[in-house]
Amino acid sequence: MPLRPLPDVAITGAFWNTYKELVAEKVLPYQWSALNDQVAGIPPSHAVENLRIAAGEVEGEFAGMVFQDSDVAKWIEATAYSLRERPDPVLEERADELIALLGRVQQPDGYLNSFYIVTEPVENRWNNLRDCHELYCAGHLIEAGVAYAAATGKRRLLDIVVKYADLIDRTFGRGPGQRRGYPGHPEIELALVRLADATGEQRYLDLAHYFLTERGTAPHYFDLEEEARASLAQTPRSFPVINPADVDREHLNYGLGYAFQQAHEPFLEQSSAVGHAVRATYLYAAAADVALRTGDERLRAAVDRLWRDVVDGKLYLTAGIGSQVPGESFTDPYDLPNEGMYCETCASVGLVFWAARMGRVAPQGEYGDVIERAIYNGTISGLGLDGESYFYINPQQYTASMAGRQLGWDISRPDNRRQNWFTCSCCPMNLARMISSIDQYVYQADDRRLVVDQYIGSTTSLRIGGVDVEVAQESGLPWAGDVRLRLTPSSPAEFAVWLRVPQWADEPTLSVNGAVVEGGEPVDGYRVVTRTWSEGDVVELRLGMPVRTVRASTRVSENQGKVALQRGPVVYCLEECDNGGDLAAIALDTTRPVTAEFRSDLLGGVVALRAEGWRETEPQDAPLYGFDPPRSEPAQVTAIPYYSWANRAAGEMRVWIRDEGAGR
């Protein structure tokens, strides 16, 4: 029986409550102002203005990215999740205003895309699925409509997206008069699954299945649509589109060809994660969703192969993915550079979505481990503690020599200063919707078991085995490893409680009502307790949280001879403002203990680490190359959580540190 996430989870734990409060009080209001071009000194969004132009309410030309509508949709979705726990009349009114505007933009047949409505004749719709993001934007609108109806009970946006989805369903498929095709940027596939769940309409699930299984098949649809664009007059004029006669297949899509869109071969045959990492995670998440609901074993096998490829060789310690700047893409296994890499915030957010859906297909502790690694490291690293500054990319290392390096436009250059907005601002809204929906990743259930995937203080209720059960969780994560679960069934009931045992946990102990539960190795990464539960039963899980020195596989050449520090789910880094400059000169003595101390005065309250090590020094006039070894001096080393770097002074940072052991 498929697992389901519990719909009504209230977060009570301090760590995530702080983040959810930040999103509600600072992030969403700031993003609203940015979308409306009301923040001085940042790149204008044009997103809301484009919609007003498309509605015929103001004069002007479309501006911004071709997928600018998606920013509005993600903001509405994030707002919906926030309103569930934190009612806010001002935010809700703003969302309602945007929804009303979307209704005025929507065309009589259901079409809704400001870029095409403003810039193109009707006959040019759907003529460049590879590049122009129509279906991608539609997917984000659908997700927003489902979320907003569930959170507020208001159906206006849901009705809008149902009308749009019906148009798409009539347009694409294998039936008479329908188009072949699939999106260059996946997203609508997972949105259609959510719409099918919300409406009970099988045809939306069927359409998602079609988009997945049609992808990459011959004759290749992107070639066919390119041939159909016979002249510039028939291509979108506001977006750089390659003409058929000028296509250089060797350099298409940053030299990646159709692998950039995961369309280089039929999806059902794919085994290696390639191309744009965000597109990939959205596609893989949808494949897991559709496999779960349809029982399509071919999809299940493909997504399992792709999961292993990513987790076994293409995943950073911080849960960053997509190491290559050109194409924001995956490369070969173990190619995980620390500088000059990408690790887009959206990609780690997409990894959370994918891992959660994998866990619904078949619960395994590994999926929860990846979610945990992502939510405490590679996602929230993209948001400043002020709620108004962001990283688009998340380097594992920043040195002074990177300051003059140019890798492209504002989102692709390495930086140690967070930016207040981007010309392409997908990450800020994506991060807001993940944080405000963090409750969706804590529990799953079916008729015989409650699965606890994340240890986040929370309350929820469910019906299991015909009995109503109240659940209250207390958790010290990410700073302390004590977890307490109180179960209150309306009457005694027998069911299983599955508790994930994190990979980092040291000598975990499990008890029920104070009595230690003896047992063997975890089952699929979980400890399982099956019994007849009564009101007030308490499950306690104690997870040892020593500081771990992590070593990468020797196949990751960048990190040979280096270690990283991790405590519980949190990966640590060194920052210049704590350790001085030239962090490459620091080495750790990994034979000596590392101490951990909670600092309420530091970075909003974090556990900081102190370690012993050495610092190499040399004279200022030392030559670039010489024969004399540098001097070495004892050094105290301070490490902070990676997610919190670049919130104080600008400076160097590194996750991986030289390991000298006792060799001095």
URSUL-V200412 format. One record per residue. N is the residue number from 1. SS is DSSP state (a for helix, b for strand, c for the rest). D_LAST is the distance of its C-alpha to the last C-alpha in Angstrom with 2 decimals. Layout:
BEGIN
n=N ss=SS d_last=D_LAST
n=N ss=SS d_last=D_LAST
END
This chain:
BEGIN
n=1 ss=c d_last=58.02
n=2 ss=c d_last=55.88
n=3 ss=c d_last=53.70
n=4 ss=b d_last=54.47
n=5 ss=b d_last=52.39
n=6 ss=c d_last=54.02
n=7 ss=c d_last=55.86
n=8 ss=c d_last=55.88
n=9 ss=b d_last=52.42
n=10 ss=b d_last=51.81
n=11 ss=b d_last=48.23
n=12 ss=c d_last=47.63
n=13 ss=c d_last=43.82
n=14 ss=a d_last=42.32
n=15 ss=a d_last=39.75
n=16 ss=a d_last=42.23
n=17 ss=a d_last=45.10
n=18 ss=a d_last=43.26
n=19 ss=a d_last=42.82
n=20 ss=a d_last=46.40
n=21 ss=a d_last=47.66
n=22 ss=a d_last=45.72
n=23 ss=a d_last=47.37
n=24 ss=a d_last=50.79
n=25 ss=a d_last=50.74
n=26 ss=a d_last=48.72
n=27 ss=a d_last=47.86
n=28 ss=a d_last=51.33
n=29 ss=a d_last=53.27
n=30 ss=a d_last=50.98
n=31 ss=a d_last=51.31
n=32 ss=a d_last=55.06
n=33 ss=a d_last=55.18
n=34 ss=a d_last=53.09
n=35 ss=a d_last=55.36
n=36 ss=c d_last=58.32
n=37 ss=c d_last=56.88
n=38 ss=c d_last=56.91
n=39 ss=c d_last=53.38
n=40 ss=c d_last=53.19
n=41 ss=c d_last=50.43
n=42 ss=c d_last=49.44
n=43 ss=c d_last=50.72
n=44 ss=c d_last=54.13
n=45 ss=c d_last=54.42
n=46 ss=c d_last=58.17
n=47 ss=a d_last=58.01
n=48 ss=a d_last=60.75
n=49 ss=a d_last=62.69
n=50 ss=a d_last=62.84
n=51 ss=a d_last=64.42
n=52 ss=a d_last=66.95
n=53 ss=a d_last=67.88
n=54 ss=a d_last=68.24
n=55 ss=c d_last=70.47
n=56 ss=c d_last=72.69
n=57 ss=c d_last=72.13
n=58 ss=c d_last=70.70
n=59 ss=c d_last=70.93
n=60 ss=c d_last=67.92
n=61 ss=c d_last=65.78
n=62 ss=c d_last=62.99
n=63 ss=c d_last=59.55
n=64 ss=c d_last=55.97
n=65 ss=c d_last=54.54
n=66 ss=c d_last=57.00
n=67 ss=c d_last=55.57
n=68 ss=c d_last=55.83
n=69 ss=a d_last=58.02
n=70 ss=a d_last=55.09
n=71 ss=a d_last=53.41
n=72 ss=a d_last=56.53
n=73 ss=a d_last=56.64
n=74 ss=a d_last=53.05
n=75 ss=a d_last=53.67
n=76 ss=a d_last=56.73
n=77 ss=a d_last=54.89
n=78 ss=a d_last=52.05
n=79 ss=a d_last=54.74
n=80 ss=a d_last=56.56
n=81 ss=a d_last=53.59
n=82 ss=a d_last=52.98
n=83 ss=a d_last=56.66
n=84 ss=a d_last=56.62
n=85 ss=a d_last=54.66
n=86 ss=c d_last=55.15
n=87 ss=c d_last=58.71
n=88 ss=c d_last=58.97
n=89 ss=a d_last=62.45
n=90 ss=a d_last=61.21
n=91 ss=a d_last=58.75
n=92 ss=a d_last=61.36
n=93 ss=a d_last=64.01
n=94 ss=a d_last=61.80
n=95 ss=a d_last=61.12
n=96 ss=a d_last=64.85
n=97 ss=a d_last=65.58
n=98 ss=a d_last=63.29
n=99 ss=a d_last=64.85
n=100 ss=a d_last=68.31
n=101 ss=a d_last=67.32
n=102 ss=a d_last=66.08
n=103 ss=a d_last=69.45
n=104 ss=a d_last=71.23
n=105 ss=a d_last=69.17
n=106 ss=c d_last=69.85
n=107 ss=c d_last=72.52
n=108 ss=c d_last=75.61
n=109 ss=c d_last=74.29
n=110 ss=c d_last=71.00
n=111 ss=c d_last=68.82
n=112 ss=c d_last=66.19
n=113 ss=c d_last=63.88
n=114 ss=a d_last=64.09
n=115 ss=a d_last=62.80
n=116 ss=a d_last=65.57
n=117 ss=a d_last=68.23
n=118 ss=a d_last=67.71
n=119 ss=a d_last=67.07
n=120 ss=c d_last=68.75
n=121 ss=c d_last=72.18
n=122 ss=a d_last=72.54
n=123 ss=a d_last=72.73
n=124 ss=a d_last=69.19
n=125 ss=c d_last=67.63
n=126 ss=c d_last=65.29
n=127 ss=c d_last=65.40
n=128 ss=c d_last=61.65
n=129 ss=c d_last=59.80
n=130 ss=c d_last=56.88
n=131 ss=c d_last=56.04
n=132 ss=c d_last=58.01
n=133 ss=c d_last=56.78
n=134 ss=a d_last=60.18
n=135 ss=a d_last=59.33
n=136 ss=a d_last=55.85
n=137 ss=a d_last=57.43
n=138 ss=a d_last=60.09
n=139 ss=a d_last=57.46
n=140 ss=a d_last=55.82
n=141 ss=a d_last=59.29
n=142 ss=a d_last=60.11
n=143 ss=a d_last=56.97
n=144 ss=a d_last=57.83
n=145 ss=a d_last=61.41
n=146 ss=a d_last=60.48
n=147 ss=a d_last=57.95
n=148 ss=a d_last=60.30
n=149 ss=a d_last=63.23
n=150 ss=a d_last=61.20
n=151 ss=a d_last=59.85
n=152 ss=a d_last=63.04
n=153 ss=c d_last=65.91
n=154 ss=c d_last=66.98
n=155 ss=c d_last=67.95
n=156 ss=a d_last=68.61
n=157 ss=a d_last=65.43
n=158 ss=a d_last=65.59
n=159 ss=a d_last=69.14
n=160 ss=a d_last=68.05
n=161 ss=a d_last=65.32
n=162 ss=a d_last=67.58
n=163 ss=a d_last=70.12
n=164 ss=a d_last=67.46
n=165 ss=a d_last=66.07
n=166 ss=a d_last=69.63
n=167 ss=a d_last=70.07
n=168 ss=a d_last=66.87
n=169 ss=a d_last=68.02
n=170 ss=a d_last=71.37
n=171 ss=a d_last=69.76
n=172 ss=b d_last=67.15
n=173 ss=c d_last=67.57
n=174 ss=c d_last=69.48
n=175 ss=c d_last=72.90
n=176 ss=c d_last=75.89
n=177 ss=c d_last=75.34
n=178 ss=c d_last=71.66
n=179 ss=b d_last=68.78
n=180 ss=c d_last=65.94
n=181 ss=c d_last=62.56
n=182 ss=c d_last=59.35
n=183 ss=c d_last=57.06
n=184 ss=c d_last=54.50
n=185 ss=c d_last=52.34
n=186 ss=c d_last=52.59
n=187 ss=c d_last=53.23
n=188 ss=a d_last=56.88
n=189 ss=a d_last=56.34
n=190 ss=a d_last=54.47
n=191 ss=a d_last=56.82
n=192 ss=a d_last=59.85
n=193 ss=a d_last=58.55
n=194 ss=a d_last=58.30
n=195 ss=a d_last=61.79
n=196 ss=a d_last=63.17
n=197 ss=a d_last=61.76
n=198 ss=a d_last=63.21
n=199 ss=a d_last=66.65
n=200 ss=c d_last=67.12
n=201 ss=c d_last=68.05
n=202 ss=a d_last=67.05
n=203 ss=a d_last=67.65
n=204 ss=a d_last=64.51
n=205 ss=a d_last=62.39
n=206 ss=a d_last=64.33
n=207 ss=a d_last=63.58
n=208 ss=a d_last=59.84
n=209 ss=a d_last=60.06
n=210 ss=a d_last=62.00
n=211 ss=a d_last=59.46
n=212 ss=a d_last=56.67
n=213 ss=a d_last=58.57
n=214 ss=a d_last=60.19
n=215 ss=c d_last=56.89
n=216 ss=c d_last=56.23
n=217 ss=c d_last=59.39
n=218 ss=c d_last=61.68
n=219 ss=c d_last=63.42
n=220 ss=c d_last=60.58
n=221 ss=a d_last=61.77
n=222 ss=a d_last=59.73
n=223 ss=a d_last=61.49
n=224 ss=a d_last=64.84
n=225 ss=a d_last=64.45
n=226 ss=a d_last=63.28
n=227 ss=a d_last=66.43
n=228 ss=a d_last=68.52
n=229 ss=c d_last=67.31
n=230 ss=c d_last=69.68
n=231 ss=c d_last=69.50
n=232 ss=a d_last=67.58
n=233 ss=a d_last=70.44
n=234 ss=a d_last=69.44
n=235 ss=c d_last=65.73
n=236 ss=c d_last=64.19
n=237 ss=c d_last=64.38
n=238 ss=c d_last=61.77
n=239 ss=c d_last=58.85
n=240 ss=c d_last=57.58
n=241 ss=c d_last=59.00
n=242 ss=c d_last=58.84
n=243 ss=c d_last=62.31
n=244 ss=a d_last=63.01
n=245 ss=a d_last=63.87
n=246 ss=a d_last=60.62
n=247 ss=c d_last=58.18
n=248 ss=c d_last=55.38
n=249 ss=c d_last=54.16
n=250 ss=c d_last=50.93
n=251 ss=c d_last=49.90
n=252 ss=c d_last=51.52
n=253 ss=c d_last=49.29
n=254 ss=c d_last=46.22
n=255 ss=c d_last=46.68
n=256 ss=c d_last=46.47
n=257 ss=a d_last=50.22
n=258 ss=a d_last=51.53
n=259 ss=a d_last=48.19
n=260 ss=a d_last=47.47
n=261 ss=a d_last=50.05
n=262 ss=c d_last=49.27
n=263 ss=c d_last=52.72
n=264 ss=c d_last=51.86
n=265 ss=c d_last=53.23
n=266 ss=c d_last=55.09
n=267 ss=a d_last=52.95
n=268 ss=a d_last=53.91
n=269 ss=a d_last=52.29
n=270 ss=c d_last=48.97
n=271 ss=c d_last=45.74
n=272 ss=c d_last=43.06
n=273 ss=c d_last=42.36
n=274 ss=c d_last=43.11
n=275 ss=c d_last=44.11
n=276 ss=b d_last=44.08
n=277 ss=a d_last=41.96
n=278 ss=a d_last=44.20
n=279 ss=a d_last=47.31
n=280 ss=a d_last=45.71
n=281 ss=a d_last=44.83
n=282 ss=a d_last=48.31
n=283 ss=a d_last=49.89
n=284 ss=a d_last=47.91
n=285 ss=a d_last=48.61
n=286 ss=a d_last=52.29
n=287 ss=a d_last=52.25
n=288 ss=a d_last=50.89
n=289 ss=a d_last=53.55
n=290 ss=a d_last=56.36
n=291 ss=a d_last=55.30
n=292 ss=a d_last=55.39
n=293 ss=a d_last=58.87
n=294 ss=a d_last=60.50
n=295 ss=c d_last=58.97
n=296 ss=c d_last=58.29
n=297 ss=a d_last=56.01
n=298 ss=a d_last=55.39
n=299 ss=a d_last=53.85
n=300 ss=a d_last=51.85
n=301 ss=a d_last=50.49
n=302 ss=a d_last=49.59
n=303 ss=a d_last=47.73
n=304 ss=a d_last=45.86
n=305 ss=a d_last=44.73
n=306 ss=a d_last=43.61
n=307 ss=a d_last=41.70
n=308 ss=a d_last=39.69
n=309 ss=a d_last=39.02
n=310 ss=a d_last=37.62
n=311 ss=a d_last=35.65
n=312 ss=a d_last=34.16
n=313 ss=a d_last=32.96
n=314 ss=c d_last=33.86
n=315 ss=c d_last=32.72
n=316 ss=c d_last=29.83
n=317 ss=c d_last=27.81
n=318 ss=c d_last=29.79
n=319 ss=c d_last=33.04
n=320 ss=c d_last=33.52
n=321 ss=c d_last=35.66
n=322 ss=c d_last=37.08
n=323 ss=c d_last=34.21
n=324 ss=b d_last=36.38
n=325 ss=c d_last=37.96
n=326 ss=a d_last=41.11
n=327 ss=a d_last=43.25
n=328 ss=a d_last=40.85
n=329 ss=b d_last=40.36
n=330 ss=c d_last=38.62
n=331 ss=c d_last=37.27
n=332 ss=c d_last=35.95
n=333 ss=c d_last=33.92
n=334 ss=c d_last=30.15
n=335 ss=c d_last=30.77
n=336 ss=c d_last=29.00
n=337 ss=c d_last=27.69
n=338 ss=c d_last=26.05
n=339 ss=c d_last=27.72
n=340 ss=c d_last=31.27
n=341 ss=c d_last=32.23
n=342 ss=c d_last=35.14
n=343 ss=c d_last=35.08
n=344 ss=b d_last=38.35
n=345 ss=a d_last=38.94
n=346 ss=a d_last=42.25
n=347 ss=a d_last=40.59
n=348 ss=a d_last=38.55
n=349 ss=a d_last=41.76
n=350 ss=a d_last=43.61
n=351 ss=a d_last=41.06
n=352 ss=a d_last=41.95
n=353 ss=a d_last=45.62
n=354 ss=a d_last=45.09
n=355 ss=a d_last=42.98
n=356 ss=a d_last=45.55
n=357 ss=a d_last=48.36
n=358 ss=a d_last=46.59
n=359 ss=a d_last=46.35
n=360 ss=a d_last=50.09
n=361 ss=a d_last=50.85
n=362 ss=c d_last=48.95
n=363 ss=c d_last=46.65
n=364 ss=c d_last=43.15
n=365 ss=a d_last=40.16
n=366 ss=a d_last=38.25
n=367 ss=a d_last=40.58
n=368 ss=a d_last=39.99
n=369 ss=a d_last=36.22
n=370 ss=a d_last=36.49
n=371 ss=a d_last=38.81
n=372 ss=a d_last=36.48
n=373 ss=a d_last=33.48
n=374 ss=a d_last=35.75
n=375 ss=a d_last=37.46
n=376 ss=a d_last=34.36
n=377 ss=a d_last=32.31
n=378 ss=a d_last=33.84
n=379 ss=c d_last=37.31
n=380 ss=a d_last=37.13
n=381 ss=a d_last=34.33
n=382 ss=a d_last=37.36
n=383 ss=b d_last=39.12
n=384 ss=c d_last=38.31
n=385 ss=c d_last=38.67
n=386 ss=c d_last=41.71
n=387 ss=c d_last=43.58
n=388 ss=c d_last=44.54
n=389 ss=c d_last=41.58
n=390 ss=b d_last=40.12
n=391 ss=c d_last=37.69
n=392 ss=c d_last=39.43
n=393 ss=b d_last=36.28
n=394 ss=c d_last=33.00
n=395 ss=c d_last=29.90
n=396 ss=c d_last=26.57
n=397 ss=b d_last=24.93
n=398 ss=b d_last=26.34
n=399 ss=c d_last=24.89
n=400 ss=a d_last=26.65
n=401 ss=a d_last=27.64
n=402 ss=a d_last=29.77
n=403 ss=a d_last=32.17
n=404 ss=a d_last=34.30
n=405 ss=c d_last=34.33
n=406 ss=c d_last=37.76
n=407 ss=c d_last=38.24
n=408 ss=c d_last=41.76
n=409 ss=c d_last=43.72
n=410 ss=c d_last=42.71
n=411 ss=c d_last=41.54
n=412 ss=c d_last=39.33
n=413 ss=c d_last=37.18
n=414 ss=c d_last=33.65
n=415 ss=c d_last=33.70
n=416 ss=c d_last=31.89
n=417 ss=c d_last=35.24
n=418 ss=c d_last=37.55
n=419 ss=b d_last=41.06
n=420 ss=c d_last=44.29
n=421 ss=c d_last=46.05
n=422 ss=c d_last=46.18
n=423 ss=c d_last=48.94
n=424 ss=c d_last=48.30
n=425 ss=c d_last=47.76
n=426 ss=a d_last=47.58
n=427 ss=a d_last=44.23
n=428 ss=a d_last=45.27
n=429 ss=a d_last=48.29
n=430 ss=a d_last=46.60
n=431 ss=a d_last=43.90
n=432 ss=a d_last=46.64
n=433 ss=a d_last=48.58
n=434 ss=a d_last=45.61
n=435 ss=a d_last=44.65
n=436 ss=a d_last=48.28
n=437 ss=c d_last=48.81
n=438 ss=a d_last=45.69
n=439 ss=a d_last=48.10
n=440 ss=a d_last=49.14
n=441 ss=a d_last=45.88
n=442 ss=c d_last=45.79
n=443 ss=b d_last=48.52
n=444 ss=b d_last=50.65
n=445 ss=b d_last=53.63
n=446 ss=c d_last=56.50
n=447 ss=c d_last=59.40
n=448 ss=c d_last=57.41
n=449 ss=b d_last=53.87
n=450 ss=b d_last=51.80
n=451 ss=b d_last=48.42
n=452 ss=b d_last=45.75
n=453 ss=c d_last=43.31
n=454 ss=c d_last=41.58
n=455 ss=c d_last=40.85
n=456 ss=c d_last=42.38
n=457 ss=c d_last=44.64
n=458 ss=b d_last=48.15
n=459 ss=b d_last=51.70
n=460 ss=b d_last=53.94
n=461 ss=b d_last=56.99
n=462 ss=b d_last=58.10
n=463 ss=b d_last=60.88
n=464 ss=b d_last=59.86
n=465 ss=c d_last=62.25
n=466 ss=c d_last=65.11
n=467 ss=b d_last=63.56
n=468 ss=b d_last=62.19
n=469 ss=b d_last=58.72
n=470 ss=b d_last=56.93
n=471 ss=b d_last=53.13
n=472 ss=b d_last=50.88
n=473 ss=b d_last=47.10
n=474 ss=b d_last=44.62
n=475 ss=b d_last=40.99
n=476 ss=c d_last=37.91
n=477 ss=c d_last=36.15
n=478 ss=c d_last=34.01
n=479 ss=c d_last=32.48
n=480 ss=c d_last=33.73
n=481 ss=c d_last=34.63
n=482 ss=b d_last=37.99
n=483 ss=b d_last=41.00
n=484 ss=b d_last=44.60
n=485 ss=b d_last=47.60
n=486 ss=b d_last=51.14
n=487 ss=b d_last=53.96
n=488 ss=b d_last=57.57
n=489 ss=b d_last=60.04
n=490 ss=c d_last=63.69
n=491 ss=c d_last=64.56
n=492 ss=c d_last=62.62
n=493 ss=b d_last=61.25
n=494 ss=b d_last=59.29
n=495 ss=b d_last=56.54
n=496 ss=b d_last=52.89
n=497 ss=b d_last=49.95
n=498 ss=b d_last=46.99
n=499 ss=b d_last=43.66
n=500 ss=b d_last=40.76
n=501 ss=c d_last=37.55
n=502 ss=c d_last=34.75
n=503 ss=c d_last=32.07
n=504 ss=c d_last=29.37
n=505 ss=c d_last=31.21
n=506 ss=b d_last=29.76
n=507 ss=b d_last=32.44
n=508 ss=b d_last=35.39
n=509 ss=b d_last=38.48
n=510 ss=b d_last=42.02
n=511 ss=b d_last=45.01
n=512 ss=b d_last=48.63
n=513 ss=c d_last=50.44
n=514 ss=c d_last=47.77
n=515 ss=b d_last=47.96
n=516 ss=b d_last=44.90
n=517 ss=c d_last=45.72
n=518 ss=c d_last=44.53
n=519 ss=c d_last=44.00
n=520 ss=c d_last=42.17
n=521 ss=c d_last=39.97
n=522 ss=c d_last=40.81
n=523 ss=b d_last=43.64
n=524 ss=c d_last=42.66
n=525 ss=c d_last=39.86
n=526 ss=b d_last=42.23
n=527 ss=b d_last=43.19
n=528 ss=b d_last=47.00
n=529 ss=b d_last=49.32
n=530 ss=b d_last=53.03
n=531 ss=b d_last=55.52
n=532 ss=b d_last=58.53
n=533 ss=b d_last=57.25
n=534 ss=c d_last=59.17
n=535 ss=c d_last=59.15
n=536 ss=c d_last=56.11
n=537 ss=b d_last=53.89
n=538 ss=b d_last=50.22
n=539 ss=b d_last=47.33
n=540 ss=b d_last=43.84
n=541 ss=b d_last=40.64
n=542 ss=b d_last=37.35
n=543 ss=b d_last=34.32
n=544 ss=b d_last=30.92
n=545 ss=c d_last=28.63
n=546 ss=c d_last=25.00
n=547 ss=b d_last=22.37
n=548 ss=b d_last=21.64
n=549 ss=b d_last=18.73
n=550 ss=b d_last=20.83
n=551 ss=c d_last=20.09
n=552 ss=c d_last=22.69
n=553 ss=c d_last=24.39
n=554 ss=c d_last=22.90
n=555 ss=c d_last=26.25
n=556 ss=c d_last=25.25
n=557 ss=a d_last=23.57
n=558 ss=a d_last=22.69
n=559 ss=a d_last=20.29
n=560 ss=c d_last=18.54
n=561 ss=c d_last=14.82
n=562 ss=b d_last=15.68
n=563 ss=b d_last=16.83
n=564 ss=b d_last=19.52
n=565 ss=b d_last=20.43
n=566 ss=b d_last=23.91
n=567 ss=b d_last=25.85
n=568 ss=c d_last=29.33
n=569 ss=c d_last=30.87
n=570 ss=b d_last=28.96
n=571 ss=b d_last=26.26
n=572 ss=b d_last=24.00
n=573 ss=b d_last=22.76
n=574 ss=b d_last=21.00
n=575 ss=b d_last=23.51
n=576 ss=a d_last=23.36
n=577 ss=a d_last=25.58
n=578 ss=a d_last=23.05
n=579 ss=a d_last=19.75
n=580 ss=c d_last=20.98
n=581 ss=c d_last=21.48
n=582 ss=c d_last=19.46
n=583 ss=a d_last=18.03
n=584 ss=a d_last=16.68
n=585 ss=a d_last=13.94
n=586 ss=b d_last=12.63
n=587 ss=b d_last=10.20
n=588 ss=b d_last=10.61
n=589 ss=c d_last=8.83
n=590 ss=c d_last=11.70
n=591 ss=c d_last=11.44
n=592 ss=c d_last=12.83
n=593 ss=c d_last=16.43
n=594 ss=c d_last=17.87
n=595 ss=b d_last=20.97
n=596 ss=b d_last=24.18
n=597 ss=b d_last=26.90
n=598 ss=b d_last=30.26
n=599 ss=b d_last=30.97
n=600 ss=c d_last=34.68
n=601 ss=c d_last=34.29
n=602 ss=c d_last=31.97
n=603 ss=c d_last=33.33
n=604 ss=c d_last=36.37
n=605 ss=c d_last=34.51
n=606 ss=b d_last=31.35
n=607 ss=b d_last=28.57
n=608 ss=b d_last=25.38
n=609 ss=b d_last=21.86
n=610 ss=b d_last=19.07
n=611 ss=b d_last=15.43
n=612 ss=b d_last=12.08
n=613 ss=b d_last=9.58
n=614 ss=b d_last=8.47
n=615 ss=b d_last=11.03
n=616 ss=b d_last=11.22
n=617 ss=b d_last=14.23
n=618 ss=c d_last=16.67
n=619 ss=c d_last=20.13
n=620 ss=c d_last=23.08
n=621 ss=c d_last=24.70
n=622 ss=c d_last=21.94
n=623 ss=c d_last=23.75
n=624 ss=c d_last=23.80
n=625 ss=c d_last=22.45
n=626 ss=c d_last=20.77
n=627 ss=c d_last=18.88
n=628 ss=c d_last=16.26
n=629 ss=c d_last=12.76
n=630 ss=c d_last=12.40
n=631 ss=b d_last=10.95
n=632 ss=b d_last=8.34
n=633 ss=b d_last=9.65
n=634 ss=b d_last=9.60
n=635 ss=b d_last=12.32
n=636 ss=b d_last=14.98
n=637 ss=b d_last=16.09
n=638 ss=b d_last=19.77
n=639 ss=b d_last=21.40
n=640 ss=b d_last=25.18
n=641 ss=b d_last=27.53
n=642 ss=a d_last=27.77
n=643 ss=a d_last=31.55
n=644 ss=a d_last=31.48
n=645 ss=c d_last=29.59
n=646 ss=c d_last=31.62
n=647 ss=c d_last=33.81
n=648 ss=c d_last=32.66
n=649 ss=c d_last=31.64
n=650 ss=c d_last=31.20
n=651 ss=c d_last=27.72
n=652 ss=c d_last=24.88
n=653 ss=b d_last=24.04
n=654 ss=b d_last=21.99
n=655 ss=c d_last=22.04
n=656 ss=c d_last=19.37
n=657 ss=b d_last=15.76
n=658 ss=b d_last=12.77
n=659 ss=b d_last=11.06
n=660 ss=c d_last=7.37
n=661 ss=c d_last=7.94
n=662 ss=c d_last=5.70
n=663 ss=c d_last=3.81
n=664 ss=c d_last=0.00
END
